[in-house]
Amino acid sequence: MGNDKTNMFVAIALSLVVLLGWHYFVTGPASERQRQAAQSQTAQTGTPQTADGIPSPSPREGSPNAPAPGTLPGAAAQGPVSREDALARSARVRIDTPALYGSIGLKGARIDDVSLKNYHETVSDESPRIVLLSPTGTANPYYAEFGWVGANAGPLPNADTLWKADGDLLAPGRPLTLTWENGQGLVFKRIVAVDDKFMFTVRDEVENTSANPVTLYPYSLVSRWGKPQTQGYYVLHEGLIGVFGADGLQEYTYDKVGKEPAYGGAATQGKAWTNVTGGWVGITDKYWAAAAIPEQNKPFTGAFTERTDGATKIYQTSVRGDAVTVAPNASSTTTQRLFAGAKEVNQINAYERELGIKQFDLMIDWGWFWFLTKPMFRALDFFFHLLGNFGVSILLVTLILKLFFLPIANRSYVSMAKMKAVQPEMTSIRERYKDDRVKQQQAMMELYKKEKINPVAGCWPVLIQIPVFFALYKVLFITIEMRHAPFFGWIQDLAAPDPTSIVNLFGLLPFTPPEYIPIHLGVWPIIMGITMFIQMKMNPAPPDPVQAQVFAFMPIVFTFMLGSFPAGLVIYWAWNNTLSVIQQYVIMRRNGVKVELWDNLKGMFKRGNKSAAAKG
């Protein structure tokens, strides 16, 4: 770089690139998502359609005399109804586990009513619990379906099928058995089990009591009506997701799947992966997901589709197994699974490991730099289980990283200390050769060589901080463990911005600032700005007055920019700055450099103590 001006500029520029990039790719799209509010949906029935044997995205209400979704039997279609009214359309079997509650309708046997017991919409335990799956008839149906398709087997179970249940409760250790006969020699039995977290196991059996063999294809699907409101961030995938054997992870946004070619009908767009072994398909939100999981050792065809039904777009992920031929007086069985719940990292990993689900850990969007984000989460989670506070874990991990990079940082700060010590000589060189830039540069390089100064060393602390910053941001942003994770005091959600506001003097004024006010500046961003100001004052000052003024405003700029970032990230940055200041101060004093700012601060405290003592 050649001189301390360039050194300082690069350090600041690198930080600006990170923050401005984050605002462009992360915060910027937030305004876009305000324009993409969830559309009001009208629920309408569709007719059975398939594409290459894969079930259609249209929910198969079946009978032309069936009441339209959104109405009770005998009522006129009047659009979506309440969740309670939609659930009342069918007799139901209750679901009750330590993690979930809801029900399965005996009409259709869809898993379409699931709420999460341990997660709320806000940090308050009094706020409503998260509703994941909803039945047809509501404004935004979202459900899973299992069954068989085939052409020569007579009537098959569909959305109008009335199943018989052997109990009234589905719970861990209490599976539910559903049965139905098609009147042409086929007896269908469905055994549904659920664990104590988020995994359903569905075993479908078909017995052929007729005189002819039948050929059937098992399928499972996850269907979502209407484009949901998404976060709108480029660093987070929300939409259709799946792993398809050797093709690996596939991620389609709601908009992308609709741009695929026509698939199985003019009203349907989509893409299929055929004859793949191992994988799963689903629909994911930031923290929640529903995924259909076929048998991992058998080939299947998977598909992402979008179907337009009236004014409603229906998004679906589906899998269809290979043909199963059931001979007369024989039976066949297939087992599939459904994940419906929170994307808890350790639980997702356990399902992948224990159930052998191929790359199920990719349900969580670790991103391209998973080799940074995964270890960062593991470290934070390890210390959380020891200390019980993710905020404290952030502080401890930051300290460990500081110790790990201590040799590199020490060399950098030693070089910066030497550079600050020779500031008078550097100023003299500039004055002596102010009209000859070449000689000025040569003299500077001789001085650097004589004093063993590396002018680019000051960049290393910033370069080291950038990947840590990214990894921590990603972990705070995507992992549900960080959602509503408290620190101390007013920070009750490390994944959300500091809730205090300068607009109401941090709570001293009795009103809550409206959300549309563009200034998001709380206590922790200000603390971070102060630590950044102190750190910058300890660095060699740029000789150019204009450049010095620009750098003087940098802590203010960063304070306002970080005001809308997750509180956990701001706490990390403030703590990292504090450790850097202490480290830099010690190194400068060891190298005989007087730290004026530090001495001035100590002098202020001493004068304050003497004044208080005199008044006492």
C-alpha positions as CSV (number, residue, x, y, z in Angstrom):
1,M,0.0,0.0,0.0
2,G,2.9,2.3,0.6
3,N,1.9,4.5,3.4
4,D,-0.3,4.8,6.5
5,K,-3.0,6.7,4.6
6,T,-3.6,3.7,2.3
7,N,-3.4,1.3,5.2
8,M,-6.1,3.1,7.2
9,F,-8.2,3.6,4.1
10,V,-8.2,-0.1,3.2
11,A,-9.1,-1.1,6.8
12,I,-12.1,1.2,6.8
13,A,-13.0,0.4,3.2
14,L,-13.1,-3.3,3.9
15,S,-15.5,-2.8,6.8
16,L,-17.7,-0.5,4.7
17,V,-17.8,-3.1,2.0
18,V,-19.1,-5.7,4.5
19,L,-21.8,-3.4,6.0
20,L,-22.9,-1.8,2.7
21,G,-23.1,-5.3,1.1
22,W,-25.2,-6.5,4.0
23,H,-27.6,-3.6,3.6
24,Y,-27.8,-4.1,-0.1
25,F,-28.3,-7.9,0.0
26,V,-30.0,-8.2,3.4
27,T,-31.6,-5.1,4.7
28,G,-32.5,-3.6,1.3
29,P,-34.8,-6.4,0.3
30,A,-36.8,-5.8,3.5
31,S,-38.6,-2.9,1.9
32,E,-39.4,-5.1,-1.1
33,R,-41.1,-7.7,1.1
34,Q,-43.4,-5.0,2.4
35,R,-44.7,-4.8,-1.1
36,Q,-45.1,-8.5,-1.3
37,A,-47.6,-8.9,1.6
38,A,-49.4,-12.2,1.6
39,Q,-52.3,-12.2,-0.9
40,S,-55.8,-12.9,0.2
41,Q,-56.5,-16.4,-1.0
42,T,-59.8,-17.9,-2.2
43,A,-60.1,-21.7,-1.8
44,Q,-61.5,-23.6,-4.7
45,T,-61.6,-27.3,-5.5
46,G,-59.7,-28.9,-8.3
47,T,-59.9,-32.2,-10.2
48,P,-57.4,-35.0,-10.0
49,Q,-54.6,-34.6,-12.4
50,T,-51.2,-36.2,-12.7
51,A,-48.0,-35.5,-14.6
52,D,-45.8,-38.6,-15.2
53,G,-47.8,-40.3,-12.4
54,I,-47.0,-37.6,-9.8
55,P,-50.0,-36.3,-7.9
56,S,-51.3,-32.9,-9.1
57,P,-50.9,-29.9,-6.9
58,S,-54.6,-29.5,-6.9
59,P,-56.1,-31.0,-3.7
60,R,-58.4,-33.7,-4.8
61,E,-61.8,-32.9,-3.3
62,G,-63.2,-35.6,-5.6
63,S,-67.0,-35.7,-5.6
64,P,-68.7,-33.0,-7.6
65,N,-71.3,-32.9,-4.9
66,A,-68.7,-32.2,-2.1
67,P,-69.1,-28.8,-0.4
68,A,-66.5,-26.3,-1.7
69,P,-63.6,-25.7,0.7
70,G,-64.3,-22.8,2.9
71,T,-67.9,-23.8,3.5
72,L,-69.7,-26.1,5.9
73,P,-71.9,-28.8,4.4
74,G,-75.1,-27.3,3.1
75,A,-73.7,-23.8,3.1
76,A,-73.0,-21.6,0.1
77,A,-69.4,-21.0,-0.9
78,Q,-68.5,-17.7,0.6
79,G,-64.7,-17.8,0.5
80,P,-62.3,-18.7,3.2
81,V,-63.6,-19.4,6.7
82,S,-62.0,-19.4,10.1
83,R,-59.6,-22.2,11.1
84,E,-62.1,-23.5,13.7
85,D,-64.9,-23.7,11.1
86,A,-62.6,-25.5,8.6
87,L,-61.5,-28.0,11.2
88,A,-65.2,-28.7,12.1
89,R,-66.0,-29.9,8.5
90,S,-64.7,-33.4,9.4
91,A,-64.5,-35.7,12.4
92,R,-60.9,-35.6,13.6
93,V,-58.3,-37.5,15.6
94,R,-56.3,-35.4,18.0
95,I,-52.5,-35.1,17.8
96,D,-50.8,-34.4,21.1
97,T,-47.0,-34.7,21.7
98,P,-44.5,-32.7,23.8
99,A,-43.7,-30.6,20.8
100,L,-46.9,-30.6,18.7
101,Y,-50.6,-30.4,18.9
102,G,-53.4,-30.5,16.3
103,S,-55.5,-33.2,14.5
104,I,-55.9,-35.4,11.5
105,G,-59.2,-35.2,9.6
106,L,-60.9,-38.6,9.0
107,K,-62.1,-37.2,5.7
108,G,-59.0,-37.4,3.5
109,A,-56.6,-38.4,6.3
110,R,-54.4,-35.4,5.5
111,I,-52.0,-34.1,8.2
112,D,-53.3,-30.6,8.0
113,D,-53.6,-29.2,11.5
114,V,-50.3,-28.8,13.3
115,S,-49.2,-26.2,15.8
116,L,-46.0,-25.9,17.7
117,K,-46.3,-26.0,21.5
118,N,-42.9,-24.5,22.4
119,Y,-42.8,-21.6,19.9
120,H,-44.7,-18.3,20.0
121,E,-45.1,-15.5,17.6
122,T,-43.3,-13.0,19.9
123,V,-40.9,-13.3,22.9
124,S,-44.0,-13.3,25.2
125,D,-45.2,-16.7,26.3
126,E,-48.7,-15.2,26.2
127,S,-48.6,-14.6,22.5
128,P,-50.2,-17.1,20.1
129,R,-48.3,-20.3,19.3
130,I,-46.9,-20.9,15.9
131,V,-49.4,-22.5,13.5
132,L,-47.6,-24.6,10.9
133,L,-50.2,-26.6,8.9
134,S,-53.8,-25.6,8.1
135,P,-56.7,-27.4,6.3
136,T,-58.4,-26.5,3.1
137,G,-61.1,-24.0,3.6
138,T,-58.9,-21.5,5.4
139,A,-57.3,-18.6,3.7
140,N,-53.9,-20.3,3.2
141,P,-54.2,-24.1,3.3
142,Y,-50.9,-25.9,4.0
143,Y,-50.9,-29.7,4.5
144,A,-49.2,-33.1,3.8
145,E,-50.9,-36.0,2.0
146,F,-50.0,-39.6,1.5
147,G,-51.6,-42.3,-0.7
148,W,-51.5,-44.3,-3.9
149,V,-52.0,-43.6,-7.6
150,G,-52.8,-46.0,-10.4
151,A,-55.0,-46.6,-13.4
152,N,-56.4,-50.2,-13.0
153,A,-57.2,-50.4,-9.3
154,G,-60.7,-48.9,-9.1
155,P,-61.4,-46.1,-6.6
156,L,-58.4,-45.0,-4.6
157,P,-58.3,-43.0,-1.4
158,N,-58.5,-39.3,-2.0
159,A,-59.4,-36.0,-0.3
160,D,-63.1,-37.2,0.1
161,T,-62.3,-40.6,1.5
162,L,-63.9,-41.2,4.9
163,W,-61.5,-43.4,6.9
164,K,-62.2,-45.4,10.0
165,A,-59.9,-44.9,13.0
166,D,-59.1,-47.3,15.8
167,G,-58.6,-44.5,18.4
168,D,-59.1,-40.8,19.1
169,L,-55.5,-39.8,19.8
170,L,-52.2,-39.8,18.0
171,A,-49.3,-39.5,20.5
172,P,-45.8,-40.9,21.0
173,G,-46.2,-44.6,21.6
174,R,-49.8,-44.5,20.5
175,P,-50.0,-45.0,16.7
176,L,-53.2,-44.5,14.9
177,T,-54.6,-47.0,12.4
178,L,-56.9,-45.9,9.6
179,T,-58.8,-48.3,7.3
180,W,-60.9,-48.0,4.1
181,E,-62.2,-50.4,1.5
182,N,-62.8,-49.3,-2.1
183,G,-65.6,-51.8,-2.8
184,Q,-63.7,-53.5,-5.6
185,G,-61.5,-55.8,-3.5
186,L,-58.8,-53.5,-2.2
187,V,-58.4,-52.8,1.5
188,F,-56.3,-49.8,2.5
189,K,-54.7,-49.5,5.9
190,R,-52.7,-46.5,7.1
191,I,-50.7,-46.7,10.3
192,V,-49.6,-43.2,11.5
193,A,-47.0,-42.8,14.3
194,V,-45.3,-39.7,15.7
195,D,-42.3,-39.2,17.9
196,D,-41.9,-36.7,20.7
197,K,-40.6,-34.0,18.3
198,F,-41.5,-33.3,14.7
199,M,-41.4,-36.6,12.8
200,F,-44.5,-38.6,11.6
201,T,-44.1,-42.1,10.2
202,V,-46.8,-43.2,7.8
203,R,-47.0,-46.9,6.8
204,D,-49.5,-47.5,4.0
205,E,-50.7,-51.1,3.4
206,V,-52.9,-52.3,0.6
207,E,-54.5,-55.8,0.6
208,N,-55.8,-57.2,-2.7
209,T,-58.8,-59.5,-2.2
210,S,-59.9,-59.3,-5.8
211,A,-59.2,-61.9,-8.5
212,N,-56.9,-59.6,-10.5
213,P,-53.4,-58.1,-9.8
214,V,-53.3,-54.3,-9.4
215,T,-50.4,-51.9,-10.0
216,L,-50.1,-48.9,-7.7
217,Y,-47.5,-46.1,-7.0
218,P,-47.1,-44.8,-3.5
219,Y,-46.8,-41.0,-3.2
220,S,-46.5,-38.3,-0.6
221,L,-46.7,-34.5,-1.0
222,V,-46.6,-31.2,0.8
223,S,-48.9,-28.6,-0.7
224,R,-49.2,-24.9,0.1
225,W,-51.9,-22.6,-1.2
226,G,-51.0,-19.0,-1.9
227,K,-47.6,-17.4,-2.0
228,P,-46.7,-16.7,1.7
229,Q,-45.0,-13.5,2.9
230,T,-41.3,-14.1,2.9
231,Q,-38.5,-12.4,4.6
232,G,-37.1,-11.2,1.3
233,Y,-33.4,-11.7,2.1
234,Y,-30.9,-12.9,-0.4
235,V,-28.9,-14.8,2.3
236,L,-31.9,-16.9,3.2
237,H,-33.8,-19.5,1.1
238,E,-37.6,-19.7,1.6
239,G,-39.7,-21.8,-0.7
240,L,-39.5,-25.3,-2.3
241,I,-36.5,-27.4,-1.2
242,G,-35.4,-30.9,-1.6
243,V,-32.5,-33.4,-2.0
244,F,-32.7,-35.7,-5.1
245,G,-30.0,-38.4,-4.9
246,A,-26.9,-37.6,-6.9
247,D,-28.4,-34.3,-8.0
248,G,-28.1,-33.1,-4.4
249,L,-29.8,-30.0,-2.9
250,Q,-32.3,-28.1,-5.1
251,E,-33.8,-24.8,-3.9
252,Y,-36.6,-23.1,-5.8
253,T,-38.2,-19.8,-4.7
254,Y,-41.9,-19.4,-5.1
255,D,-41.3,-17.2,-8.2
256,K,-38.7,-19.5,-9.7
257,V,-40.9,-22.6,-9.8
258,G,-43.6,-20.6,-11.7
259,K,-41.1,-19.8,-14.4
260,E,-40.5,-23.5,-15.3
261,P,-42.1,-25.0,-18.4
262,A,-45.6,-26.4,-18.5
263,Y,-45.7,-29.6,-16.6
264,G,-48.6,-32.1,-16.9
265,G,-51.1,-29.5,-18.0
266,A,-51.3,-25.9,-19.1
267,A,-52.1,-24.6,-15.7
268,T,-49.1,-26.2,-14.0
269,Q,-45.4,-25.4,-14.2
270,G,-42.6,-27.3,-12.5
271,K,-39.6,-29.6,-12.7
272,A,-39.1,-33.3,-11.9
273,W,-36.2,-35.4,-11.0
274,T,-36.6,-39.1,-12.0
275,N,-35.2,-42.3,-10.8
276,V,-33.3,-40.9,-7.8
277,T,-32.4,-42.7,-4.6
278,G,-32.1,-41.0,-1.3
279,G,-33.5,-37.6,-0.4
280,W,-36.6,-35.6,0.5
281,V,-38.8,-32.8,-0.6
282,G,-40.5,-30.0,1.3
283,I,-41.4,-26.3,1.7
284,T,-39.3,-24.2,4.1
285,D,-39.8,-21.0,5.9
286,K,-37.0,-19.2,7.9
287,Y,-37.6,-21.3,11.0
288,W,-40.2,-23.9,10.1
289,A,-40.6,-26.5,7.5
290,A,-42.7,-29.4,6.2
291,A,-41.0,-32.2,4.3
292,A,-42.0,-35.5,2.8
293,I,-39.4,-38.2,3.1
294,P,-39.6,-41.4,1.0
295,E,-37.9,-44.7,1.7
296,Q,-34.2,-43.9,1.3
297,N,-33.1,-47.2,-0.3
298,K,-35.7,-47.2,-3.1
299,P,-35.8,-45.0,-6.3
300,F,-38.4,-42.3,-6.6
301,T,-39.5,-39.4,-8.8
302,G,-39.6,-36.0,-7.1
303,A,-41.2,-32.8,-8.4
304,F,-41.6,-29.1,-7.6
305,T,-44.8,-27.7,-9.1
306,E,-46.9,-24.6,-9.2
307,R,-50.5,-24.7,-10.2
308,T,-52.9,-21.9,-10.8
309,D,-56.4,-22.6,-9.6
310,G,-58.6,-19.6,-10.1
311,A,-56.9,-16.7,-8.4
312,T,-54.8,-19.0,-6.2
313,K,-51.3,-20.3,-6.8
314,I,-50.7,-23.7,-5.3
315,Y,-47.2,-24.8,-4.6
316,Q,-46.3,-28.4,-4.1
317,T,-43.4,-30.7,-3.6
318,S,-44.1,-34.4,-4.2
319,V,-42.5,-37.8,-4.4
320,R,-43.8,-40.9,-6.2
321,G,-42.3,-44.3,-5.7
322,D,-41.8,-47.1,-8.2
323,A,-44.7,-49.3,-9.3
324,V,-45.9,-51.9,-6.8
325,T,-47.8,-54.9,-8.2
326,V,-50.1,-56.5,-5.7
327,A,-51.2,-60.0,-6.7
328,P,-54.6,-61.5,-5.7
329,N,-54.8,-62.4,-2.1
330,A,-51.5,-60.6,-1.4
331,S,-50.6,-57.3,0.2
332,S,-47.9,-54.6,-0.1
333,T,-46.6,-52.0,2.3
334,T,-44.7,-48.7,1.9
335,T,-43.3,-46.5,4.6
336,Q,-42.9,-42.8,4.3
337,R,-42.2,-39.9,6.7
338,L,-43.3,-36.4,7.3
339,F,-41.2,-33.7,9.1
340,A,-43.4,-30.9,10.3
341,G,-41.9,-28.5,12.8
342,A,-39.1,-26.2,13.9
343,K,-35.7,-26.5,12.2
344,E,-33.8,-27.2,15.4
345,V,-30.2,-27.9,14.4
346,N,-29.4,-30.8,16.7
347,Q,-32.8,-32.4,16.0
348,I,-32.4,-32.1,12.3
349,N,-28.9,-33.7,12.5
350,A,-30.3,-36.5,14.7
351,Y,-32.9,-37.3,12.1
352,E,-30.3,-37.4,9.4
353,R,-28.1,-39.7,11.5
354,E,-30.6,-42.0,13.1
355,L,-33.1,-42.4,10.2
356,G,-30.5,-42.2,7.4
357,I,-32.1,-39.3,5.6
358,K,-29.8,-38.1,2.9
359,Q,-28.4,-34.6,3.5
360,F,-31.3,-33.7,5.8
361,D,-29.0,-31.2,7.5
362,L,-29.4,-29.0,4.4
363,M,-32.9,-28.2,5.5
364,I,-31.1,-25.4,7.4
365,D,-29.7,-22.8,5.1
366,W,-26.0,-22.8,6.1
367,G,-25.1,-21.1,2.9
368,W,-22.0,-21.3,0.7
369,F,-19.7,-20.7,3.7
370,W,-21.1,-23.6,5.7
371,F,-17.5,-24.5,6.8
372,L,-17.6,-21.2,8.8
373,T,-21.3,-21.0,9.9
374,K,-21.6,-24.6,11.1
375,P,-18.5,-24.5,13.4
376,M,-19.6,-21.1,14.7
377,F,-23.0,-22.5,15.7
378,R,-21.4,-25.6,17.3
379,A,-19.2,-23.4,19.4
380,L,-22.0,-21.1,20.5
381,D,-24.3,-24.1,21.2
382,F,-21.6,-25.9,23.2
383,F,-21.1,-22.9,25.5
384,F,-24.8,-22.3,25.7
385,H,-25.4,-25.7,27.2
386,L,-22.6,-25.0,29.7
387,L,-23.6,-21.4,30.5
388,G,-27.3,-21.2,29.6
389,N,-27.1,-17.9,27.7
390,F,-26.3,-17.4,24.0
391,G,-25.2,-13.9,24.6
392,V,-22.5,-15.0,27.1
393,S,-21.6,-17.7,24.5
394,I,-21.0,-15.0,21.9
395,L,-18.7,-13.1,24.3
396,L,-16.8,-16.3,25.2
397,V,-16.4,-17.4,21.6
398,T,-15.2,-13.9,20.6
399,L,-12.6,-14.1,23.4
400,I,-11.4,-17.5,22.2
401,L,-11.1,-16.3,18.6
402,K,-9.1,-13.3,19.9
403,L,-6.7,-15.7,21.6
404,F,-6.5,-17.9,18.6
405,F,-5.6,-15.0,16.3
406,L,-3.4,-13.4,18.9
407,P,-0.1,-13.9,17.1
408,I,-1.4,-12.3,13.9
409,A,-3.1,-9.4,15.7
410,N,0.0,-8.8,17.9
411,R,2.2,-8.4,14.8
412,S,-0.4,-6.0,13.4
413,Y,-0.7,-3.9,16.5
414,V,3.1,-3.8,17.0
415,S,3.5,-2.5,13.5
416,M,0.8,0.1,14.1
417,A,2.4,1.1,17.4
418,K,5.7,1.6,15.6
419,M,4.0,3.6,12.9
420,K,2.4,5.9,15.5
421,A,5.8,6.3,17.3
422,V,7.3,7.7,14.0
423,Q,4.4,10.0,13.2
424,P,6.5,13.1,13.8
425,E,9.2,11.8,11.4
426,M,6.7,10.9,8.8
427,T,5.2,14.4,9.0
428,S,8.7,15.8,8.6
429,I,9.2,13.8,5.5
430,R,6.0,14.9,3.9
431,E,6.9,18.6,4.6
432,R,10.4,18.1,3.3
433,Y,9.3,16.5,0.0
434,K,5.8,18.0,-0.3
435,D,6.5,18.9,-4.0
436,D,8.1,15.6,-4.9
437,R,5.9,12.6,-4.4
438,V,8.5,10.1,-5.7
439,K,11.1,11.2,-3.2
440,Q,8.5,11.3,-0.4
441,Q,7.5,7.8,-1.2
442,Q,11.1,6.6,-1.3
443,A,11.8,8.3,2.1
444,M,8.8,6.7,3.6
445,M,9.8,3.2,2.4
446,E,13.3,3.7,3.9
447,L,11.8,4.7,7.2
448,Y,9.5,1.6,7.2
449,K,12.5,-0.6,6.4
450,K,14.7,1.1,9.1
451,E,12.0,0.8,11.8
452,K,10.8,-2.6,10.6
453,I,7.2,-1.4,10.0
454,N,4.8,-3.3,7.8
455,P,2.4,-0.6,6.4
456,V,-0.3,-3.2,5.5
457,A,-0.3,-4.9,8.9
458,G,-3.2,-2.8,10.1
459,C,-5.5,-4.5,7.7
460,W,-5.2,-7.9,9.3
461,P,-7.5,-7.2,12.3
462,V,-10.3,-6.1,9.9
463,L,-9.6,-9.0,7.5
464,I,-9.9,-11.5,10.4
465,Q,-13.1,-9.9,11.6
466,I,-14.9,-10.1,8.3
467,P,-15.4,-14.0,8.2
468,V,-16.2,-14.0,11.9
469,F,-18.8,-11.3,11.3
470,F,-20.3,-13.2,8.4
471,A,-20.5,-16.5,10.2
472,L,-22.0,-15.0,13.3
473,Y,-24.5,-13.0,11.3
474,K,-25.6,-16.1,9.4
475,V,-26.0,-18.1,12.6
476,L,-28.0,-15.4,14.3
477,F,-30.2,-15.0,11.2
478,I,-31.0,-18.6,10.3
479,T,-30.9,-20.7,13.4
480,I,-34.1,-21.0,15.5
481,E,-32.0,-21.5,18.6
482,M,-31.1,-17.8,18.4
483,R,-34.7,-16.8,17.9
484,H,-36.0,-15.1,21.1
485,A,-32.7,-16.0,22.8
486,P,-32.3,-13.5,25.7
487,F,-29.1,-11.8,26.9
488,F,-29.4,-9.5,29.9
489,G,-31.4,-6.5,30.6
490,W,-33.5,-5.3,27.8
491,I,-32.1,-7.6,25.2
492,Q,-34.7,-10.5,25.1
493,D,-34.0,-11.5,21.5
494,L,-30.4,-11.7,20.2
495,A,-31.7,-12.2,16.7
496,A,-33.6,-9.0,16.6
497,P,-32.3,-5.4,16.7
498,D,-31.8,-3.6,20.1
499,P,-35.4,-2.6,21.0
500,T,-34.4,0.6,22.8
501,S,-34.6,3.8,20.7
502,I,-33.0,7.1,20.8
503,V,-36.3,8.6,19.6
504,N,-38.0,8.1,23.0
505,L,-34.7,8.6,24.9
506,F,-34.3,4.9,25.4
507,G,-37.6,4.5,27.2
508,L,-37.5,7.6,29.3
509,L,-40.3,9.2,27.3
510,P,-43.6,7.3,27.7
511,F,-44.3,6.2,24.1
512,T,-43.2,3.6,21.7
513,P,-41.7,5.0,18.4
514,P,-43.7,3.9,15.3
515,E,-42.1,1.3,13.1
516,Y,-42.0,3.6,10.1
517,I,-39.4,5.9,11.7
518,P,-36.2,5.0,9.7
519,I,-33.8,5.6,12.7
520,H,-33.1,2.3,14.5
521,L,-30.6,3.3,17.2
522,G,-30.6,1.6,20.6
523,V,-28.2,1.5,23.5
524,W,-25.9,-1.3,22.2
525,P,-25.3,0.3,18.8
526,I,-24.2,3.4,20.7
527,I,-21.9,1.4,22.9
528,M,-20.4,-0.2,19.8
529,G,-19.9,3.3,18.3
530,I,-18.1,4.4,21.4
531,T,-15.7,1.4,21.4
532,M,-15.1,2.0,17.6
533,F,-14.3,5.6,18.2
534,I,-11.8,4.7,21.0
535,Q,-10.2,2.1,18.8
536,M,-9.8,4.5,15.8
537,K,-8.3,7.2,18.0
538,M,-5.6,4.8,19.0
539,N,-4.6,4.2,15.4
540,P,-2.1,6.4,13.5
541,A,-3.9,9.5,12.4
542,P,-4.1,10.2,8.6
543,P,-2.0,13.3,7.8
544,D,-4.6,14.5,5.3
545,P,-7.1,16.8,7.1
546,V,-10.0,15.8,4.8
547,Q,-9.3,12.1,5.3
548,A,-9.0,12.6,9.0
549,Q,-12.5,14.2,9.1
550,V,-13.9,11.3,7.1
551,F,-12.4,8.8,9.5
552,A,-13.7,10.8,12.5
553,F,-17.3,10.3,11.2
554,M,-16.9,6.6,10.6
555,P,-17.9,5.5,14.1
556,I,-21.1,7.6,13.7
557,V,-21.9,6.1,10.3
558,F,-21.3,2.6,11.6
559,T,-23.4,3.2,14.7
560,F,-26.5,4.1,12.6
561,M,-25.8,1.3,10.0
562,L,-25.6,-1.3,12.7
563,G,-28.7,0.0,14.5
564,S,-30.9,-2.3,12.5
565,F,-28.6,-5.4,12.8
566,P,-29.3,-8.2,15.2
567,A,-28.4,-7.3,18.8
568,G,-26.2,-10.3,19.1
569,L,-24.0,-9.1,16.2
570,V,-23.8,-5.6,17.7
571,I,-22.8,-7.0,21.1
572,Y,-20.1,-9.1,19.4
573,W,-18.7,-6.1,17.5
574,A,-18.7,-3.9,20.7
575,W,-17.0,-6.7,22.7
576,N,-14.5,-7.4,19.9
577,N,-13.7,-3.6,19.8
578,T,-13.2,-3.6,23.5
579,L,-10.8,-6.5,23.5
580,S,-8.9,-4.9,20.6
581,V,-8.6,-1.6,22.4
582,I,-7.2,-3.4,25.5
583,Q,-4.8,-5.4,23.4
584,Q,-3.7,-2.5,21.4
585,Y,-3.1,-0.3,24.5
586,V,-0.9,-2.9,26.1
587,I,1.2,-3.4,22.9
588,M,1.6,0.3,22.4
589,R,2.7,0.9,26.0
590,R,5.2,-1.9,25.6
591,N,6.6,-0.3,22.5
592,G,7.0,3.1,24.3
593,V,4.1,4.8,22.5
594,K,2.0,7.2,24.6
595,V,-1.7,6.6,24.1
596,E,-3.1,10.1,24.5
597,L,-6.8,9.2,24.3
598,W,-6.4,6.5,27.0
599,D,-4.5,8.9,29.2
600,N,-7.1,11.6,28.7
601,L,-9.9,9.2,29.6
602,K,-8.0,8.2,32.8
603,G,-7.4,11.9,33.6
604,M,-11.1,12.6,33.2
605,F,-12.0,9.8,35.7
606,K,-9.3,11.0,38.2
607,R,-10.6,14.6,38.0
608,G,-14.1,13.3,38.5
609,N,-13.2,11.3,41.5
610,K,-11.2,14.2,43.1
611,S,-14.2,16.5,42.5
612,A,-16.6,14.1,44.1
613,A,-14.2,13.6,47.1
614,A,-13.9,17.4,47.5
615,K,-17.7,17.8,47.5
616,G,-18.0,14.9,50.0
